[in-house]
Amino acid sequence: MAGRNPLRWPGAWADWFEMRGVYVPGEDNRVVDPWRDWGWLILAWLASLAVFILLFAYAV
């Protein structure tokens, strides 16, 4: 049951973003890829959105 631990999910998502590549400053000769360039920001936004929704779900 270790695979169902919700505390492992953020780490797994972070590993997935890192496997897709890390932005190298000064590398201007390529197309902007949001998942590669802002993956951590997207992950943080999704996590905060989930917490926001859960906050209101528990308030009812």
C-alpha positions in Angstrom: 0.0 0.0 0.0 3.0 2.3 -0.1 2.0 3.4 -3.6 -1.3 4.9 -2.3 0.4 7.3 0.1 -0.7 10.8 -0.9 2.5 12.3 0.5 4.4 10.6 -2.3 2.4 12.2 -5.1 4.1 15.6 -5.0 7.5 13.9 -5.2 6.4 11.7 -8.1 5.1 14.8 -10.0 8.3 16.7 -9.3 10.3 13.7 -10.6 8.2 13.6 -13.7 8.8 17.4 -14.4 12.6 16.9 -13.8 12.7 13.9 -16.3 11.1 16.2 -18.9 14.1 18.5 -18.7 15.3 21.5 -16.7 15.5 25.1 -18.0 19.1 26.2 -18.7 19.4 30.0 -18.5 20.8 31.6 -21.7 19.3 28.8 -23.9 17.4 31.1 -26.1 17.4 29.1 -29.3 14.4 26.9 -28.6 10.6 27.3 -28.4 9.2 28.0 -24.9 7.7 24.8 -23.4 5.5 25.6 -20.4 5.9 22.2 -18.8 9.6 22.4 -19.0 10.1 26.0 -18.0 7.4 26.5 -15.4 6.7 22.9 -14.3 7.3 23.7 -10.6 5.1 26.8 -10.7 2.3 24.8 -12.4 2.6 22.0 -9.8 2.5 24.6 -6.9 -0.6 26.2 -8.5 -2.4 22.9 -8.8 -1.5 21.9 -5.2 -2.7 25.3 -3.9 -5.9 25.0 -5.9 -6.6 21.5 -4.4 -6.0 22.9 -0.9 -8.4 25.8 -1.6 -11.1 23.4 -2.8 -10.6 21.0 0.2 -10.8 24.0 2.5 -14.3 24.9 1.3 -15.3 21.2 1.2 -14.5 20.8 4.9 -16.2 24.1 5.7 -19.6 22.8 4.7 
